[in-house]
Every structure is written in structure tokens, then in C-alpha cells.
Amino acid sequence: MNTNAEWTDLVTVWQQSAHHDDGTEAGAIRRRVAAQSRRMSLMLFAEYAIGAFITCFVAWKLATDKGLDTFVWGFAMLWFTGMALQFTSDNRKGQWVPAAESTVAYLDLALGRLQRRQRSLRFAWLLLGLQVLFLVAWYPATWFLWPQATWPLIERTPALLGWLALVIMALAGWTAVARSRIAAERADLTRIRAELVADE
């Protein structure tokens, strides 16, 4: 899907009104998927707003602090931010509107979104792992490039480890809850889809 087509799908999602409310289970499924689509569009705008804020912050830091260490940190922040935005954009491709105006197509869209949510969990751990590797590499880099900053960095290590532990625990808890919800939702949607296909 190209950028123009994706933008058209996003506008279509936002302009949906009654969401085919016919008072049946099929209508409830369509309303549920449409509401999810609206949340996705809001999340997309929020993510790019955060990305723009980080970019502006890095630009300000680079303009006010010409040090090499600031440049390295700024580059890393922009790289991680770019990775995250690229992933969220790619992960939503083809997931904005159903392939057809049928209940089965809406169910297929919902099931596809669950698969993309699982992919998001894996990416979150990958991104955290890359950030930890960057921090680990920062210690020998500091020792060779900025010896005067080595001891202050070592002094901050317990605080960094504490924050890292909190992030890992929070991400582990979020992953466990999300996987449980995904599994339950997939089971419900798969059952409903099988019943609809059997009735056709």
C-alpha cells in the first residue's frame, strides 16, 4: 500500500459514522472493528507527535551543545525514534479497512490486527535490547573518548540499572497481559468466523 492509499484509508476510517449498527452480532463486530480503527488513527497521530517532539529536542541539544558525546546521544535517539516510527507505520499497512464489506472480512481484519499486535510486542523487546546494547557500548566508548566523564558515569550506574529493571518489569507485565488478551480475543473471533462460514 502506498502513502496516498494509506492516507485515504485513514480518512475513511475517521469518517465512518454509525458503523453499520443493525442491532445484530454482525453489527456489533463491525462497530468494534471501527472503534478500534479510530483508536489506531489517534495512536498514529500521537506517535508522530512524540517523534516530532524528540526530533526538536535533539536539534535543540545539538545547537546548544557541540560536544561529540551530545552528537552520539542525539544520533542514537533519532535512530531509535526513526526505527520505532518506521515499524509502527509498516505494521499498520493493510490494516485500516476490511478487504470487503462483509462480516467475515471484518473478522479477518480484526484477526490480522491481533497478529500485528503480537509483532509489536516482539519489536518492543527488540528495541529495548538495542538500547541496552548501546548503553553497554557507551562505557568503553566513554573510557577511551572522554576519560574525565568515566567516573561520573560509573556513579550513575546503580540508578541506570534500577531504571532498566523497572522498564523490564513493566514491559514484561505489559507483554503478559497483552498476550493473554490477544489469545482470548483470537479464540472468540476464530469461533465466530468459523460459525459464520459454516452457515454460508
HELIX and SHEET records of a PDB file:
HELIX    1   1 THR A    3  GLN A   15  1                                  13    
HELIX    2   2 GLU A   25  THR A   64  1                                  40    
HELIX    3   3 LEU A   68  ASN A   91  1                                  24    
HELIX    4   4 THR A  103  LEU A  145  1                                  43    
HELIX    5   5 PRO A  147  ALA A  149  5                                   3    
HELIX    6   6 THR A  150  ASP A  199  1                                  50    
END                                                                             
